[in-house]
């Protein structure tokens, strides 16, 4: 799609995390982005805004399907381009393929003549089996996650999971849910139990990308809960020990 004009996109998905992530992605590429979590909300936006493209989850929850929503939007704005995607399935498949690619093809040997990089690798080799928290500084695109994966997959934790989360792509409430998880029915919209990233990465490595973009409140919670996680239950909390 040419960017000769300002295109407006409408992202329709019942999961806030997916909507937020896509919104951040498309805004970076200069699009005007709207989002909706429900059928009626999407219809109201198209009635009041000029929308060029609607990205719709086929498996939209509710009485009306994604296909029915396309028909409704076309009646309001015949020129709208509707893109039907199985967003949840796509997200799951991408995560699986990424894991398989890393597991089967990625080499953890660095070939370099750069003295500075060799120095960093020496430091990584010294601390990789210590169990300490590691801070990796660097500009975007300099390979911080590559170094983090090197530390993990050449350490005693290599058989456990390497879990990555982009802290800049999620809102504060979603970050807390991703970190600590929740039980089914813990709050409105919690339709199933969600295991937190800390528990998933137990025994392995949790890589927090763009940690500086987190609010101070969330950073304080991470410091307070270091070594264990409070998992949200309907009636309160219970402790999950993590390493």
C-alpha positions as CSV (number, residue, x, y, z in Angstrom):
1,X,0.0,0.0,0.0
2,X,1.5,3.3,-1.0
3,X,2.1,6.0,1.6
4,X,1.3,8.9,-0.6
5,X,-1.6,9.7,1.6
6,X,-2.4,9.1,5.3
7,X,-4.2,5.8,5.6
8,X,-6.4,5.0,8.6
9,X,-6.6,1.5,10.0
10,X,-9.1,-0.1,12.3
11,X,-7.9,-3.1,14.3
12,X,-10.7,-5.3,15.7
13,X,-9.8,-8.0,18.2
14,X,-11.2,-8.9,21.6
15,X,-7.7,-9.2,23.2
16,X,-6.3,-5.9,24.3
17,X,-2.7,-7.1,24.1
18,X,-3.0,-7.9,20.4
19,X,-4.8,-4.6,19.6
20,X,-2.1,-2.6,21.5
21,X,0.8,-4.5,19.8
22,X,-0.6,-4.0,16.3
23,X,-1.4,-0.3,17.1
24,X,2.2,0.4,18.1
25,X,3.5,-1.4,15.0
26,X,1.3,0.4,12.5
27,X,1.8,3.8,14.1
28,X,5.5,3.5,13.7
29,X,4.9,3.2,10.0
30,X,2.9,6.4,9.8
31,X,-0.6,5.1,9.8
32,X,-3.5,6.6,11.8
33,X,-4.8,3.7,13.9
34,X,-8.1,3.0,15.7
35,X,-8.9,-0.1,17.6
36,X,-12.0,-1.9,18.8
37,X,-12.6,-4.9,21.0
38,X,-16.3,-5.4,20.2
39,X,-18.6,-5.6,17.2
40,X,-20.7,-2.5,18.1
41,X,-17.5,-0.5,19.0
42,X,-16.1,-1.2,15.5
43,X,-19.4,-0.2,13.8
44,X,-19.5,3.1,15.7
45,X,-15.9,4.0,14.7
46,X,-16.6,3.3,11.0
47,X,-19.7,5.5,11.3
48,X,-17.8,8.4,12.7
49,X,-14.3,8.1,11.2
50,X,-13.0,7.6,7.6
51,X,-11.4,4.1,7.8
52,X,-9.5,2.8,4.8
53,X,-8.6,-0.7,6.1
54,X,-10.1,-2.9,8.8
55,X,-8.0,-5.7,10.2
56,X,-10.5,-8.2,11.8
57,X,-9.9,-11.3,13.8
58,X,-11.9,-14.2,12.3
59,X,-12.5,-15.7,15.8
60,X,-13.9,-12.5,17.3
61,X,-15.8,-13.4,20.5
62,X,-19.5,-12.5,20.8
63,X,-22.8,-13.3,19.0
64,X,-21.5,-11.9,15.7
65,X,-18.6,-13.4,13.8
66,X,-15.8,-11.6,12.1
67,X,-17.5,-12.3,8.7
68,X,-20.7,-10.7,9.8
69,X,-18.8,-7.7,11.0
70,X,-17.2,-7.3,7.5
71,X,-20.7,-7.2,6.0
72,X,-21.9,-4.6,8.5
73,X,-18.8,-2.4,7.9
74,X,-19.2,-2.7,4.1
75,X,-22.8,-1.5,4.4
76,X,-21.6,1.7,6.2
77,X,-18.5,2.2,4.1
78,X,-18.5,0.3,0.8
79,X,-14.9,1.3,-0.1
80,X,-13.4,0.0,3.1
81,X,-10.8,-2.8,2.7
82,X,-11.4,-5.7,5.1
83,X,-8.6,-8.0,6.0
84,X,-9.6,-11.2,7.9
85,X,-6.8,-12.7,10.0
86,X,-6.8,-15.5,12.6
87,X,-4.7,-13.3,14.9
88,X,-4.5,-15.6,17.9
89,X,-3.6,-18.6,15.7
90,X,-1.1,-16.5,13.8
91,X,0.5,-15.3,17.1
92,X,0.8,-18.8,18.4
93,X,2.2,-20.2,15.1
94,X,4.8,-17.4,15.0
95,X,5.9,-18.1,18.5
96,X,6.3,-21.8,17.7
97,X,8.2,-21.2,14.5
98,X,10.5,-18.7,16.2
99,X,11.3,-21.2,18.9
100,X,12.0,-24.0,16.4
101,X,14.2,-21.7,14.3
102,X,16.3,-20.8,17.3
103,X,16.4,-24.4,18.6
104,X,17.4,-26.0,15.3
105,X,19.4,-23.4,13.4
106,X,20.9,-20.7,15.5
107,X,24.5,-21.0,16.4
108,X,25.7,-19.6,19.7
109,X,29.3,-19.3,18.7
110,X,30.4,-15.8,17.9
111,X,33.0,-15.3,15.2
112,X,34.5,-11.8,15.6
113,X,37.8,-9.9,15.6
114,X,36.3,-6.9,17.4
115,X,38.1,-6.4,20.6
116,X,35.1,-4.7,22.3
117,X,32.8,-7.6,21.4
118,X,35.3,-10.2,22.6
119,X,35.5,-8.3,25.9
120,X,31.7,-8.4,26.3
121,X,31.7,-12.1,25.5
122,X,34.3,-12.8,28.1
123,X,32.2,-11.0,30.6
124,X,29.2,-13.0,29.5
125,X,31.1,-16.3,29.9
126,X,32.1,-15.3,33.5
127,X,28.6,-14.5,34.7
128,X,26.4,-16.9,32.7
129,X,26.3,-19.6,35.3
130,X,26.2,-17.3,38.3
131,X,22.5,-16.9,38.5
132,X,22.8,-13.1,38.9
133,X,20.5,-10.6,37.1
134,X,22.2,-9.2,34.0
135,X,21.7,-5.7,32.5
136,X,22.6,-5.4,28.8
137,X,22.9,-1.8,27.6
138,X,22.9,-0.7,23.9
139,X,21.1,1.1,21.2
140,X,18.2,-0.5,19.3
141,X,19.4,-3.0,16.8
142,X,22.8,-3.6,18.4
143,X,22.0,-7.2,19.3
144,X,21.0,-7.1,23.0
145,X,18.7,-10.1,22.6
146,X,21.3,-12.0,20.7
147,X,23.7,-11.6,23.6
148,X,21.0,-12.5,26.1
149,X,20.3,-15.7,24.1
150,X,24.1,-16.5,24.0
151,X,24.2,-16.2,27.8
152,X,21.2,-18.5,28.2
153,X,22.0,-21.2,25.6
154,X,25.6,-21.5,26.6
155,X,24.8,-21.7,30.4
156,X,23.5,-24.5,32.7
157,X,20.0,-23.1,32.0
158,X,20.1,-23.9,28.3
159,X,17.6,-26.8,28.6
160,X,15.0,-24.6,30.3
161,X,13.0,-21.9,28.5
162,X,14.2,-18.5,27.2
163,X,11.2,-16.2,27.5
164,X,11.3,-12.7,25.9
165,X,8.9,-9.8,26.5
166,X,8.9,-6.4,24.9
167,X,8.1,-4.0,27.8
168,X,7.5,-1.1,25.4
169,X,4.7,-2.8,23.5
170,X,2.3,-3.3,26.4
171,X,0.4,-1.0,28.8
172,X,1.1,-1.1,32.5
173,X,-1.9,-3.3,33.4
174,X,-1.1,-5.7,30.6
175,X,2.6,-5.9,31.6
176,X,1.6,-6.9,35.2
177,X,-0.8,-9.6,33.8
178,X,2.0,-10.9,31.5
179,X,4.5,-10.9,34.4
180,X,2.4,-12.4,37.2
181,X,-0.5,-14.0,35.4
182,X,-4.1,-14.4,36.7
183,X,-6.7,-17.0,37.5
184,X,-10.0,-17.5,35.6
185,X,-12.6,-15.1,37.0
186,X,-10.0,-12.9,38.8
187,X,-11.5,-9.9,37.0
188,X,-14.0,-9.0,34.3
189,X,-12.8,-10.5,31.0
190,X,-10.5,-13.1,32.7
191,X,-12.1,-16.1,30.9
192,X,-9.3,-18.5,31.5
193,X,-6.2,-19.0,33.7
194,X,-3.1,-17.3,32.4
195,X,0.3,-18.3,33.6
196,X,2.7,-15.4,34.2
197,X,6.0,-15.1,32.3
198,X,8.0,-15.4,35.5
199,X,6.5,-18.9,36.1
200,X,6.9,-19.9,32.5
201,X,10.6,-19.0,32.6
202,X,11.2,-20.6,35.9
203,X,14.6,-22.3,35.8
204,X,15.5,-20.5,32.6
205,X,15.9,-16.9,31.5
206,X,13.4,-14.0,31.3
207,X,14.6,-11.3,28.9
208,X,12.9,-8.0,29.5
209,X,13.4,-5.9,26.3
210,X,13.1,-2.1,26.6
211,X,12.9,-2.3,30.4
212,X,13.5,1.5,30.6
213,X,10.1,2.1,29.1
214,X,8.3,0.5,32.0
215,X,6.8,2.8,34.6
216,X,8.6,3.2,37.9
217,X,5.7,1.6,39.7
218,X,6.1,-1.6,37.6
219,X,9.9,-1.6,38.1
220,X,9.3,-1.3,41.8
221,X,7.0,-4.3,41.7
222,X,9.7,-6.4,39.9
223,X,12.2,-5.5,42.6
224,X,9.8,-6.4,45.4
225,X,8.8,-9.7,43.9
226,X,12.3,-10.8,42.9
227,X,12.7,-14.5,43.5
228,X,9.0,-15.3,43.9
229,X,5.7,-14.3,42.2
230,X,2.3,-13.6,43.6
231,X,-0.2,-15.3,41.3
232,X,-3.6,-13.7,41.4
233,X,-6.5,-15.9,42.6
234,X,-10.2,-15.0,42.8
235,X,-10.0,-14.7,46.6
236,X,-6.5,-13.3,46.9
237,X,-2.9,-14.4,46.1
238,X,-0.7,-17.4,46.4
239,X,3.1,-17.6,46.1
240,X,4.9,-19.2,43.2
241,X,8.6,-19.7,43.8
242,X,10.7,-19.0,40.7
243,X,14.4,-19.0,39.9
